[in-house]
């Protein structure tokens, strides 16, 4: 267990700092969020794709694994909602909580601390697929319509364009002149701590009253989803590191952005907010267990 602490404790420390900041300093959370979304995250994506040695074949297999995992999770959640005759806004909230993992704020740092640069490269590929799913197909999942509007939202966000630019620089082997690539690298390096501080601030401002529903949903997100990912990864015969990242990222707590999606397109907002807090706190128990299992795959 002590070998796992360097992968988890740094994340917890920065989130704790964000929590204290949220309780003591009147920062504008929206400003930090926009800075991360429109400047730092795109820089991280561009820099990582520019420098990555991850092959197109490996990236494609990882994205296929992510897509099949997401389809499996969505199918199970939909079946449970129908079996229990759950109606809106509860069913929409359940879908959002279980479907969308926090593979940005939490996933990237944990992947970096646990598997290094190679893990970060793969985690970014997973994050891009997840962002596309959330902002393009998320509204359709919650409403049963709206793919076009969701796709328009994706086009307005810089993440997709940063992805395309990073891929272009990678495959054309173009060199960014005058050391500007170092500036992009430094901007990207700032994204992870800023994102974790934002998550801590979010937790400090969320009223935490866990009930059995939130705990069940958190377990489904933290343990059920990675189990599905592991089965899919084995069926696809993914290489070990791709399999580890697929399972690890699938085992992240509920994304903070899921609250935004539910607020915009409908669902039980209070349930989603409590589920985000519950799953995030429980993840500090489940992630070391999950990491222990994944690291054992190398032996």
C-alpha positions as CSV (number, residue, x, y, z in Angstrom):
1,X,0.0,0.0,0.0
2,X,2.9,2.4,0.7
3,X,4.0,2.2,-2.9
4,X,0.6,3.6,-3.9
5,X,0.7,6.6,-1.6
6,X,2.9,8.7,-4.0
7,X,0.2,8.3,-6.7
8,X,-2.7,9.3,-4.5
9,X,-1.4,11.6,-1.7
10,X,-0.2,14.5,-4.0
11,X,-3.7,14.6,-5.5
12,X,-5.3,14.7,-2.1
13,X,-2.9,17.4,-0.9
14,X,-3.7,19.8,-3.7
15,X,-7.5,19.1,-3.4
16,X,-7.2,19.8,0.3
17,X,-5.4,23.1,-0.4
18,X,-8.2,24.0,-2.8
19,X,-10.7,23.1,-0.1
20,X,-9.0,25.5,2.4
21,X,-8.8,28.2,-0.2
22,X,-12.5,27.9,-0.9
23,X,-13.3,28.4,2.8
24,X,-10.8,31.2,3.4
25,X,-10.2,33.2,0.2
26,X,-13.0,34.8,-1.9
27,X,-11.7,33.6,-5.3
28,X,-13.9,33.8,-8.4
29,X,-14.2,30.1,-9.2
30,X,-15.6,30.9,-12.7
31,X,-12.5,32.8,-13.6
32,X,-10.2,29.9,-12.6
33,X,-12.6,27.5,-14.4
34,X,-12.5,29.6,-17.6
35,X,-8.7,29.9,-17.4
36,X,-8.4,26.1,-17.2
37,X,-10.9,25.4,-19.9
38,X,-9.9,27.9,-22.5
39,X,-6.1,28.3,-21.9
40,X,-4.4,25.7,-19.7
41,X,-6.2,22.5,-20.8
42,X,-5.7,23.2,-24.5
43,X,-2.0,23.9,-23.8
44,X,-1.7,20.6,-22.0
45,X,-3.4,18.8,-24.9
46,X,-1.2,20.5,-27.5
47,X,2.0,19.9,-25.6
48,X,1.3,16.3,-24.8
49,X,0.3,15.4,-28.4
50,X,3.3,17.3,-29.7
51,X,5.7,15.4,-27.6
52,X,4.0,12.0,-27.3
53,X,5.4,8.9,-28.8
54,X,2.1,7.1,-28.7
55,X,1.3,5.6,-32.0
56,X,-2.0,6.1,-33.9
57,X,-2.7,2.4,-33.6
58,X,-2.4,2.5,-29.9
59,X,-4.5,5.6,-29.6
60,X,-7.2,4.1,-31.8
61,X,-7.4,0.9,-29.7
62,X,-7.7,2.9,-26.5
63,X,-10.5,5.0,-27.9
64,X,-12.3,1.9,-29.1
65,X,-12.0,0.5,-25.6
66,X,-13.4,3.7,-24.2
67,X,-16.3,3.8,-26.7
68,X,-17.3,0.2,-26.0
69,X,-16.9,0.7,-22.2
70,X,-19.2,3.7,-22.4
71,X,-21.7,1.9,-24.5
72,X,-21.7,-1.0,-21.9
73,X,-22.2,1.4,-19.0
74,X,-25.0,3.3,-20.8
75,X,-26.8,0.1,-21.7
76,X,-26.7,-1.2,-18.1
77,X,-27.8,2.1,-16.6
78,X,-30.6,2.4,-19.1
79,X,-31.7,-1.2,-18.3
80,X,-31.7,-0.5,-14.6
81,X,-33.7,2.7,-15.0
82,X,-36.3,0.9,-17.0
83,X,-36.4,-2.2,-14.7
84,X,-37.0,0.0,-11.7
85,X,-39.4,2.2,-13.6
86,X,-37.3,5.3,-12.6
87,X,-38.5,8.5,-14.2
88,X,-37.1,12.0,-14.8
89,X,-35.4,13.8,-13.2
90,X,-34.0,10.9,-11.2
91,X,-33.2,8.7,-14.2
92,X,-31.3,11.6,-15.9
93,X,-29.3,12.2,-12.8
94,X,-28.3,8.6,-12.4
95,X,-27.2,8.4,-16.1
96,X,-25.0,11.5,-15.6
97,X,-23.5,10.3,-12.3
98,X,-22.5,6.9,-13.6
99,X,-21.6,7.8,-17.2
100,X,-19.2,10.7,-16.8
101,X,-15.9,10.1,-14.9
102,X,-13.7,12.9,-13.7
103,X,-10.7,12.0,-15.9
104,X,-9.6,15.6,-16.2
105,X,-9.2,17.0,-12.7
106,X,-8.6,13.6,-11.1
107,X,-7.7,11.3,-13.9
108,X,-4.7,13.1,-15.4
109,X,-2.9,13.7,-12.1
110,X,-3.4,10.1,-10.9
111,X,-2.3,8.7,-14.2
112,X,0.8,10.9,-14.2
113,X,1.8,10.0,-10.6
114,X,1.1,6.3,-11.1
115,X,2.3,5.6,-14.7
116,X,4.5,8.7,-15.6
117,X,4.5,10.5,-19.0
118,X,3.4,7.4,-20.9
119,X,0.4,7.1,-18.7
120,X,-0.4,10.8,-19.1
121,X,-0.3,10.5,-22.9
122,X,-2.9,7.8,-22.8
123,X,-5.0,9.5,-20.1
124,X,-5.2,12.6,-22.4
125,X,-6.5,10.4,-25.2
126,X,-9.1,9.0,-22.9
127,X,-10.0,12.4,-21.6
128,X,-10.6,13.7,-25.2
129,X,-12.9,10.8,-25.9
130,X,-14.7,11.4,-22.6
131,X,-15.1,15.2,-23.3
132,X,-16.5,14.5,-26.7
133,X,-18.9,12.0,-25.2
134,X,-20.0,14.4,-22.5
135,X,-20.5,17.5,-24.5
136,X,-21.7,16.0,-27.7
137,X,-23.7,12.9,-26.8
138,X,-24.4,13.8,-23.1
139,X,-27.3,16.1,-23.9
140,X,-28.8,13.4,-26.2
141,X,-28.4,10.8,-23.4
142,X,-30.2,13.0,-20.9
143,X,-32.9,14.3,-23.3
144,X,-33.2,11.7,-26.0
145,X,-32.4,14.4,-28.5
146,X,-30.0,17.3,-29.0
147,X,-27.0,15.6,-30.7
148,X,-26.7,18.6,-33.1
149,X,-26.7,21.1,-30.3
150,X,-24.3,19.0,-28.4
151,X,-21.9,18.9,-31.3
152,X,-22.2,22.6,-31.8
153,X,-21.1,23.0,-28.1
154,X,-18.1,20.7,-28.7
155,X,-17.1,22.9,-31.7
156,X,-17.2,26.0,-29.5
157,X,-14.8,24.6,-27.0
158,X,-11.1,24.8,-27.6
159,X,-10.4,21.2,-26.6
160,X,-11.2,19.7,-29.9
161,X,-9.2,22.3,-31.9
162,X,-6.2,21.8,-29.5
163,X,-6.5,18.1,-30.2
164,X,-6.4,18.6,-33.9
165,X,-3.5,21.1,-33.7
166,X,-1.5,18.8,-31.5
167,X,-2.1,15.9,-33.8
168,X,-1.1,18.0,-36.8
169,X,2.2,19.0,-35.1
170,X,2.8,15.4,-34.1
171,X,2.3,13.7,-37.5
172,X,3.8,16.4,-39.6
173,X,6.9,16.5,-37.3
174,X,6.9,20.3,-37.4
175,X,9.1,22.0,-34.8
176,X,7.7,24.9,-32.9
177,X,10.4,27.7,-33.3
178,X,12.1,30.1,-30.9
179,X,11.4,27.9,-27.8
180,X,7.7,28.7,-27.9
181,X,7.0,25.0,-27.2
182,X,8.5,25.5,-23.7
183,X,5.9,28.2,-23.1
184,X,3.1,25.9,-24.1
185,X,4.6,23.2,-21.9
186,X,4.7,25.4,-18.9
187,X,1.1,26.5,-19.5
188,X,0.0,22.9,-19.8
189,X,1.9,21.9,-16.6
190,X,-0.2,24.5,-14.7
191,X,-3.5,22.9,-15.7
192,X,-3.4,19.9,-13.4
193,X,-2.8,21.8,-10.1
194,X,-5.3,24.5,-11.0
195,X,-7.9,21.9,-11.9
196,X,-7.3,20.1,-8.6
197,X,-7.6,23.4,-6.6
198,X,-10.9,24.1,-8.5
199,X,-12.2,20.7,-7.4
200,X,-11.2,21.4,-3.8
201,X,-13.0,24.7,-4.0
202,X,-16.1,23.0,-5.4
203,X,-16.1,20.5,-2.5
204,X,-15.8,23.3,0.0
205,X,-18.9,24.9,-1.3
206,X,-21.0,21.7,-1.7
207,X,-23.3,20.7,1.2
208,X,-22.5,17.1,2.0
209,X,-25.3,14.9,3.2
210,X,-24.7,11.4,1.8
211,X,-27.6,9.1,1.5
212,X,-27.9,5.5,0.4
213,X,-28.6,6.6,-3.2
214,X,-25.4,8.5,-3.5
215,X,-23.4,5.7,-2.0
216,X,-24.8,3.1,-4.4
217,X,-24.2,5.4,-7.4
218,X,-20.7,6.1,-6.2
219,X,-19.9,2.4,-6.0
220,X,-21.3,1.9,-9.5
221,X,-19.1,4.7,-10.8
222,X,-16.0,3.7,-8.9
223,X,-16.1,-0.1,-9.0
224,X,-18.7,-1.1,-11.6
225,X,-17.4,1.0,-14.4
226,X,-13.8,-0.2,-14.2
227,X,-15.0,-3.8,-14.0
228,X,-16.8,-3.3,-17.4
229,X,-13.6,-1.5,-18.7
230,X,-11.4,-4.4,-17.7
231,X,-13.7,-7.0,-19.4
232,X,-13.7,-4.8,-22.6
233,X,-10.0,-4.3,-22.5
234,X,-9.3,-8.0,-22.1
235,X,-11.7,-8.8,-25.0
236,X,-9.8,-6.3,-27.2
237,X,-6.5,-7.7,-26.0
238,X,-5.1,-4.2,-25.2
239,X,-1.5,-3.9,-24.3
240,X,-0.9,-3.7,-20.6
241,X,-0.5,0.1,-20.2
242,X,-3.5,0.8,-22.4
243,X,-5.5,-1.6,-20.3
244,X,-4.3,-0.1,-17.1
245,X,-5.2,3.4,-18.2
246,X,-8.6,2.3,-19.6
247,X,-9.5,0.7,-16.3
248,X,-8.0,3.5,-14.1
249,X,-9.7,6.3,-15.9
250,X,-13.0,4.4,-15.9
251,X,-12.7,4.2,-12.1
252,X,-12.6,7.9,-11.5
253,X,-15.3,9.7,-9.5
254,X,-18.2,11.5,-11.1
255,X,-17.1,14.5,-13.2
256,X,-17.8,18.0,-11.8
257,X,-19.0,18.9,-15.3
258,X,-21.8,16.4,-15.1
259,X,-23.5,18.9,-12.8
260,X,-23.3,21.5,-15.6
261,X,-24.8,19.1,-18.1
262,X,-27.7,18.2,-15.7
263,X,-28.3,21.8,-14.9
264,X,-28.6,22.7,-18.6
265,X,-30.4,19.6,-19.9
266,X,-32.4,18.4,-17.0
267,X,-32.1,16.1,-14.0
268,X,-32.0,16.0,-10.2
269,X,-29.3,18.6,-9.6
270,X,-29.1,18.0,-5.8
271,X,-28.6,14.3,-6.3
272,X,-25.8,14.9,-8.8
273,X,-24.0,17.4,-6.5
274,X,-24.1,15.0,-3.6
275,X,-23.0,12.2,-5.8
276,X,-20.0,14.2,-7.0
277,X,-18.9,14.8,-3.4
278,X,-19.6,11.2,-2.3
279,X,-17.8,9.6,-5.2
280,X,-14.8,11.9,-4.9
281,X,-14.3,11.2,-1.2
282,X,-14.8,7.4,-1.6
283,X,-12.3,7.4,-4.5
284,X,-9.5,7.9,-2.0
285,X,-10.4,4.5,-0.8
286,X,-11.2,2.8,-4.1
287,X,-8.3,4.2,-6.1
288,X,-5.5,2.7,-4.1
289,X,-7.3,-0.7,-4.3
290,X,-7.7,-0.2,-8.1
291,X,-4.1,0.9,-8.5
292,X,-2.9,-2.1,-6.5
293,X,-4.8,-4.4,-8.9
294,X,-3.5,-2.6,-12.0
295,X,0.1,-2.5,-10.9
296,X,-0.1,-6.2,-10.3
297,X,-0.8,-6.7,-14.0
298,X,2.9,-5.8,-14.7
299,X,4.1,-8.7,-12.5
